[in-house]
Amino acid sequence: MSTRMVVLASVLSVSALSGPTSASAMTHGVPVADPGVAPWLATVAPADTSSPLDDAVCDGALVAPDRVLTSARCADGLDPSRARVYLGARRLTADHGPARGVRGIAVLPGYRRDPSPATPGDPDNDRARYDLAVLLLDRPADVAFLPVARHSARPGGAVAMFGHGLTGIGGAQARPDMLHRGDLTVVARRDCAADDSALCVADRSARVAGCRLDSGSPLVSSAAGRPELVGAYSFGSESTGVDCVPGAPMAVADAAAFRGWILGPLPERMPYPLQSPMVTRVGNTMRCAMPGWDTSRGSLPDRVSTSWAALVPEGTALRQFPVDADASAATDKTTGPLSTLRLAPDLHLAGNPVSCVVTARTSGGSVRIASEGVTVSAGPGPGARQTRGG
């Protein structure tokens, strides 16, 4: 994986439906091996990944030939120009199906994340509202899509969840290769502290639970013997401070409630970068230039911010140096300087890459893009000075 993608990953889951398929998924779900069961399943990963098993970030469902529905928490911050969608993945290491690029992303208006009452300092445990996003594919898919339900599922209704998330925390099988399915029942919203944009589901046998990387996983019901999409997995027991609790109620963004938006024109989209930010270095000064925006695929940003990130020698953590950006720069399509970082001697970071990370926002979502890492002879330390502009 490139330095840019490492930075982004760090800045940056019914009887008629049963059957086999392949990938990895929820705690105590059933492996699915039959390729005919969920051809509409969509798995989102970086475009330059060597293996979706290692780098897939979430799942979703193909709801029209050229659009995928997933969770907003999966899509918000994703760089659409560097994303790939695999359709009908059976095994993430081999049989992961046809792939498509992404020509645009729209996040449902009103999306927001609320800190977990149990662990308010951990954003991974946040609850979410209006947690839906649409990924527009670069060309139509040749596989069957999953219709969006016209009516919200009611308590007592049977649903099945399909996903590639973890089967537990830790252990050799926490990230298995096969797709999994879990049979669930719709319960009252109060059981999972969901708002009116979501449904609540649980396993009455107290076994199946959503887990890490299940975000966006489709929840499917059967209508007149045919599958239809009722929602996308949003959050589960992690919001109470404990991961992957078997049988714990789970919140599911209600797809039927927003069917018109999902299948509509989506005029407000997240910014679509024309290229990555460009970093140049002269002496102890590093300068980050604007990426520019493709307005045929996304909206011009309302706000832009930047930060600087340096990989520590272990290569597994980032030291970040926030830098403010002018909001007016958001409408500048040039690649002129956006921010400047002045380096102070720091032997700990000597010889390691430093990257500029640009975050651009609209009402249709935010995108986070990192430059290629630039290796410096002395990285930023506690005494590093940062200035705005060119």
C-alpha positions as CSV (number, residue, x, y, z in Angstrom):
1,M,0.0,0.0,0.0
2,S,1.3,3.5,-0.9
3,T,2.3,6.0,1.7
4,R,-0.7,8.1,0.6
5,M,-3.2,5.2,1.3
6,V,-1.5,4.5,4.7
7,V,-2.1,8.1,5.7
8,L,-5.7,8.0,4.5
9,A,-6.4,4.8,6.2
10,S,-5.2,6.2,9.5
11,V,-6.9,9.6,9.1
12,L,-8.9,7.6,7.3
13,S,-19.4,-2.2,8.9
14,V,-35.2,-15.4,6.5
15,S,-35.5,-18.6,4.9
16,A,-36.1,-17.2,1.4
17,L,-32.8,-15.4,1.7
18,S,-30.7,-18.2,3.1
19,G,-28.0,-19.7,1.0
20,P,-24.2,-19.5,0.6
21,T,-21.9,-16.6,-0.5
22,S,-18.3,-15.6,0.4
23,A,-16.4,-12.9,2.4
24,S,-16.2,-12.2,6.1
25,A,-18.8,-10.9,8.5
26,M,-20.8,-10.5,11.7
27,T,-20.4,-12.5,14.9
28,H,-22.0,-15.9,14.7
29,G,-23.3,-15.3,11.2
30,V,-23.5,-18.2,8.7
31,P,-21.0,-18.5,5.9
32,V,-22.5,-18.1,2.5
33,A,-20.9,-19.8,-0.5
34,D,-23.6,-19.8,-3.2
35,P,-22.8,-17.0,-5.7
36,G,-26.5,-16.7,-6.6
37,V,-27.6,-15.6,-3.1
38,A,-26.4,-12.0,-3.0
39,P,-25.1,-10.8,-6.4
40,W,-26.1,-7.3,-5.4
41,L,-23.7,-7.2,-2.5
42,A,-21.2,-4.3,-2.8
43,T,-17.8,-4.2,-1.1
44,V,-15.9,-0.9,-0.9
45,A,-12.1,-0.8,-0.9
46,P,-9.2,1.4,-2.0
47,A,-8.7,1.3,-5.8
48,D,-5.0,0.3,-5.5
49,T,-5.5,-2.5,-2.9
50,S,-3.7,-5.8,-3.5
51,S,-6.5,-7.6,-1.6
52,P,-10.0,-6.6,-0.6
53,L,-9.6,-8.9,2.4
54,D,-6.9,-6.7,3.8
55,D,-8.3,-3.3,2.8
56,A,-12.1,-3.4,2.4
57,V,-13.7,-0.8,4.5
58,C,-17.4,-1.6,4.4
59,D,-20.3,-3.1,2.4
60,G,-23.4,-1.9,0.7
61,A,-26.0,-3.0,-1.8
62,L,-26.4,-2.3,-5.5
63,V,-29.9,-0.6,-5.6
64,A,-29.8,0.4,-9.3
65,P,-27.5,-0.5,-12.2
66,D,-25.2,2.5,-11.4
67,R,-25.6,3.1,-7.7
68,V,-24.8,1.5,-4.4
69,L,-26.3,2.3,-1.0
70,T,-24.1,2.1,2.1
71,S,-23.7,3.9,5.4
72,A,-22.7,7.6,5.5
73,R,-20.0,6.7,8.1
74,C,-18.4,4.5,5.5
75,A,-18.5,7.0,2.7
76,D,-18.0,10.3,4.4
77,G,-14.3,11.1,4.1
78,L,-13.7,8.5,1.3
79,D,-11.9,9.8,-1.8
80,P,-14.2,8.8,-4.6
81,S,-11.4,9.1,-7.2
82,R,-9.5,6.3,-5.4
83,A,-12.3,4.0,-4.4
84,R,-13.4,0.7,-6.0
85,V,-16.6,-1.3,-5.5
86,Y,-16.6,-5.1,-5.9
87,L,-20.0,-6.7,-6.7
88,G,-21.2,-10.0,-5.5
89,A,-18.0,-10.9,-3.6
90,R,-17.8,-14.6,-2.7
91,R,-14.3,-14.7,-1.3
92,L,-12.4,-11.5,-0.7
93,T,-9.0,-13.2,-1.5
94,A,-10.1,-14.6,-4.9
95,D,-13.7,-14.6,-6.1
96,H,-14.6,-11.0,-5.3
97,G,-16.7,-10.3,-8.5
98,P,-16.6,-7.5,-11.1
99,A,-15.3,-4.1,-10.0
100,R,-16.4,-0.6,-10.7
101,G,-15.0,2.8,-10.0
102,V,-16.9,5.6,-8.3
103,R,-17.9,8.7,-10.2
104,G,-19.6,10.5,-7.3
105,I,-20.8,10.2,-3.7
106,A,-23.7,11.8,-1.9
107,V,-24.3,11.6,1.9
108,L,-27.9,11.8,3.2
109,P,-28.7,15.4,4.4
110,G,-28.9,15.5,8.2
111,Y,-26.2,12.9,8.7
112,R,-24.4,13.3,12.0
113,R,-22.5,11.3,14.6
114,D,-23.2,11.4,18.3
115,P,-20.5,10.4,20.8
116,S,-21.1,7.2,22.7
117,P,-22.2,7.9,26.2
118,A,-19.9,5.1,27.4
119,T,-16.8,6.1,25.4
120,P,-17.3,9.7,24.3
121,G,-13.6,10.1,23.3
122,D,-13.6,7.2,20.8
123,P,-15.2,8.2,17.5
124,D,-15.2,4.5,16.4
125,N,-18.0,4.0,18.9
126,D,-20.2,6.9,17.8
127,R,-23.9,6.5,17.2
128,A,-25.2,7.9,14.0
129,R,-28.3,9.6,12.5
130,Y,-29.4,9.7,8.9
131,D,-26.6,7.2,8.3
132,L,-26.9,6.6,4.5
133,A,-24.8,7.4,1.4
134,V,-25.1,6.6,-2.3
135,L,-22.0,5.7,-4.4
136,L,-22.5,6.4,-8.1
137,L,-20.6,3.9,-10.2
138,D,-18.5,4.8,-13.2
139,R,-20.5,2.5,-15.4
140,P,-23.6,0.3,-15.0
141,A,-23.2,-3.1,-13.4
142,D,-24.3,-6.2,-15.3
143,V,-25.6,-8.0,-12.2
144,A,-29.0,-8.0,-10.6
145,F,-29.7,-5.1,-8.2
146,L,-31.6,-5.2,-5.0
147,P,-34.8,-3.1,-5.0
148,V,-35.3,-0.7,-2.1
149,A,-38.4,-1.5,0.0
150,R,-41.3,0.9,-0.4
151,H,-42.4,0.6,3.2
152,S,-40.3,0.5,6.4
153,A,-40.0,-2.8,8.2
154,R,-42.2,-3.3,11.2
155,P,-41.3,-4.8,14.6
156,G,-41.5,-8.5,14.5
157,G,-40.5,-8.7,10.8
158,A,-37.7,-11.1,9.7
159,V,-34.6,-9.7,8.0
160,A,-31.2,-11.0,7.1
161,M,-27.9,-9.1,7.2
162,F,-25.1,-9.8,4.7
163,G,-21.6,-8.5,5.4
164,H,-17.9,-8.8,5.4
165,G,-17.2,-7.4,8.9
166,L,-15.3,-9.0,11.7
167,T,-16.7,-12.2,13.3
168,G,-15.2,-11.1,16.6
169,I,-12.4,-9.1,18.2
170,G,-9.0,-10.8,17.9
171,G,-8.2,-14.4,16.9
172,A,-7.4,-16.0,13.6
173,Q,-11.0,-16.0,12.4
174,A,-11.8,-12.4,13.2
175,R,-11.5,-11.5,9.5
176,P,-12.5,-14.6,7.6
177,D,-12.6,-14.9,3.9
178,M,-16.2,-15.8,3.4
179,L,-19.3,-13.7,3.2
180,H,-21.7,-14.2,6.2
181,R,-25.4,-13.9,6.7
182,G,-27.2,-13.4,10.0
183,D,-30.9,-13.8,10.6
184,L,-32.5,-11.1,12.7
185,T,-35.8,-9.7,13.8
186,V,-37.0,-6.0,13.8
187,V,-37.5,-4.8,17.3
188,A,-38.6,-1.5,18.9
189,R,-36.3,1.6,18.2
190,R,-35.8,2.2,21.9
191,D,-34.0,-1.2,22.2
192,C,-30.9,0.3,20.5
193,A,-31.4,4.0,21.2
194,A,-32.1,4.6,17.5
195,D,-33.7,7.9,16.2
196,D,-36.6,8.0,13.7
197,S,-34.1,7.7,10.8
198,A,-33.3,4.1,11.8
199,L,-34.7,0.7,12.6
200,C,-33.6,-1.6,15.4
201,V,-32.9,-5.3,14.9
202,A,-31.7,-8.1,17.1
203,D,-31.2,-11.9,17.1
204,R,-33.8,-13.5,19.3
205,S,-31.5,-16.4,19.8
206,A,-28.9,-14.0,21.3
207,R,-26.1,-15.1,19.0
208,V,-25.7,-12.9,15.9
209,A,-24.3,-9.4,16.3
210,G,-22.9,-6.7,14.0
211,C,-19.1,-6.1,14.4
212,R,-16.3,-3.9,13.2
213,L,-16.3,-3.3,9.4
214,D,-20.0,-4.3,9.1
215,S,-20.9,-0.6,8.4
216,G,-23.3,-0.3,5.4
217,S,-24.0,-4.1,5.3
218,P,-27.5,-4.6,3.7
219,L,-30.5,-5.7,5.7
220,V,-32.8,-7.6,3.5
221,S,-36.4,-8.8,3.8
222,S,-38.6,-11.0,1.6
223,A,-41.6,-9.5,-0.1
224,A,-43.8,-11.9,-2.1
225,G,-40.8,-14.3,-2.2
226,R,-38.4,-11.7,-3.6
227,P,-35.6,-9.9,-1.6
228,E,-35.8,-6.2,-1.0
229,L,-33.5,-3.8,0.9
230,V,-34.9,-2.5,4.2
231,G,-31.7,-0.8,5.6
232,A,-28.0,-0.5,6.1
233,Y,-26.1,-1.4,9.3
234,S,-25.2,1.6,11.3
235,F,-24.1,0.8,14.8
236,G,-24.3,-1.9,17.5
237,S,-23.0,-2.7,20.9
238,E,-19.8,-0.7,20.4
239,S,-21.8,2.4,21.2
240,T,-22.2,1.0,24.7
241,G,-18.4,0.5,25.0
242,V,-18.4,-3.3,24.3
243,D,-17.7,-4.7,20.8
244,C,-19.5,-7.4,19.0
245,V,-21.8,-8.5,21.8
246,P,-23.9,-11.6,20.6
247,G,-27.6,-10.8,20.5
248,A,-27.1,-7.1,21.2
249,P,-29.7,-4.8,19.4
250,M,-28.3,-3.0,16.3
251,A,-29.3,0.2,14.7
252,V,-30.0,0.1,10.9
253,A,-30.5,3.2,8.7
254,D,-34.0,2.9,7.3
255,A,-33.7,2.7,3.5
256,A,-37.4,2.7,2.8
257,A,-37.8,6.0,4.6
258,F,-35.4,7.7,2.2
259,R,-36.2,5.8,-1.0
260,G,-37.0,8.9,-2.9
261,W,-33.6,10.5,-2.1
262,I,-31.7,7.2,-2.7
263,L,-33.1,6.8,-6.3
264,G,-33.3,10.6,-7.0
265,P,-30.9,13.0,-8.8
266,L,-28.6,13.7,-5.8
267,P,-27.7,17.3,-6.7
268,E,-25.5,17.8,-3.6
269,R,-22.4,15.6,-3.7
270,M,-19.1,15.5,-1.9
271,P,-16.2,17.2,-3.7
272,Y,-14.4,15.1,-6.3
273,P,-10.7,15.8,-6.5
274,L,-9.0,16.1,-9.9
275,Q,-5.7,14.9,-8.4
276,S,-4.0,14.5,-5.1
277,P,-2.5,17.5,-3.2
278,M,1.0,18.4,-4.3
279,V,3.8,18.9,-1.7
280,T,7.1,20.6,-2.5
281,R,10.0,21.2,-0.1
282,V,12.6,24.0,-0.2
283,G,15.0,23.7,2.7
284,N,13.0,23.4,5.9
285,T,9.8,24.6,4.3
286,M,7.1,22.2,2.9
287,R,4.3,23.7,0.8
288,C,1.0,22.0,0.0
289,A,-0.9,22.9,-3.2
290,M,-4.7,22.6,-3.8
291,P,-5.9,19.4,-5.6
292,G,-8.6,21.1,-7.7
293,W,-12.1,19.8,-8.1
294,D,-14.1,18.0,-10.8
295,T,-17.5,19.9,-10.8
296,S,-19.0,17.4,-13.3
297,R,-18.7,14.7,-10.6
298,G,-19.0,16.6,-7.3
299,S,-19.9,19.9,-5.8
300,L,-17.4,22.7,-5.1
301,P,-16.3,22.6,-1.4
302,D,-17.9,25.0,1.1
303,R,-15.0,24.5,3.5
304,V,-11.4,23.3,3.2
305,S,-9.0,22.4,6.0
306,T,-5.5,20.9,5.9
307,S,-3.3,19.0,8.3
308,W,0.2,17.6,8.1
309,A,0.9,14.0,9.0
310,A,4.3,12.3,9.5
311,L,4.7,8.5,9.7
312,V,6.7,7.4,12.7
313,P,9.5,4.8,12.2
314,E,7.2,1.9,13.0
315,G,5.0,2.9,10.1
316,T,1.8,2.1,12.1
317,A,1.0,5.5,13.6
318,L,0.8,9.1,12.6
319,R,2.0,12.3,14.2
320,Q,-0.3,15.1,12.9
321,F,0.2,18.9,12.7
322,P,-3.1,20.8,12.1
323,V,-3.0,23.7,9.7
324,D,-6.0,26.0,9.1
325,A,-7.0,26.9,5.5
326,D,-8.9,29.8,4.1
327,A,-12.5,28.9,3.3
328,S,-12.1,31.1,0.2
329,A,-9.5,28.7,-1.1
330,A,-12.2,26.1,-1.5
331,T,-13.4,27.7,-4.8
332,D,-9.9,28.1,-6.2
333,K,-9.5,25.4,-8.9
334,T,-5.8,26.2,-9.3
335,T,-3.1,24.1,-7.7
336,G,-1.5,27.1,-5.9
337,P,-0.1,26.9,-2.4
338,L,-2.7,26.1,0.3
339,S,-0.6,25.9,3.4
340,T,3.0,25.9,4.6
341,L,4.8,23.9,7.2
342,R,8.2,24.9,8.5
343,L,10.2,22.0,9.9
344,A,12.3,22.0,13.0
345,P,15.1,19.4,13.7
346,D,13.7,16.2,15.1
347,L,15.9,13.1,14.9
348,H,13.0,10.8,15.7
349,L,11.3,11.6,12.4
350,A,14.5,12.0,10.3
351,G,14.2,10.1,7.0
352,N,10.5,9.5,7.3
353,P,7.7,10.7,4.9
354,V,5.5,13.7,5.7
355,S,2.1,14.1,3.9
356,C,-0.4,16.9,3.5
357,V,-4.0,15.9,4.1
358,V,-6.7,18.0,2.6
359,T,-10.3,17.7,3.8
360,A,-13.0,19.4,1.7
361,R,-16.7,19.6,2.7
362,T,-20.1,20.3,1.2
363,S,-23.6,19.5,2.4
364,G,-23.3,16.3,0.3
365,G,-20.4,15.0,2.3
366,S,-16.7,15.4,2.9
367,V,-13.6,14.0,1.1
368,R,-10.2,13.5,2.6
369,I,-7.2,13.3,0.3
370,A,-3.5,12.8,1.2
371,S,-0.5,13.7,-0.9
372,E,2.3,11.3,-1.6
373,G,4.7,11.3,1.4
374,V,7.8,13.5,1.0
375,T,10.8,12.2,2.9
376,V,12.6,14.8,5.0
377,S,16.0,14.9,6.6
378,A,14.4,16.4,9.7
379,G,10.7,16.0,10.5
380,P,8.5,18.3,12.5
381,G,8.8,18.2,16.2
382,P,7.2,20.0,19.2
383,G,8.9,23.2,18.2
384,A,7.7,23.1,14.5
385,R,6.2,26.4,13.3
386,Q,3.3,26.5,10.9
387,T,2.0,29.4,8.8
388,R,-0.9,29.9,6.5
389,G,-0.9,30.7,2.8
390,G,1.9,30.6,0.3
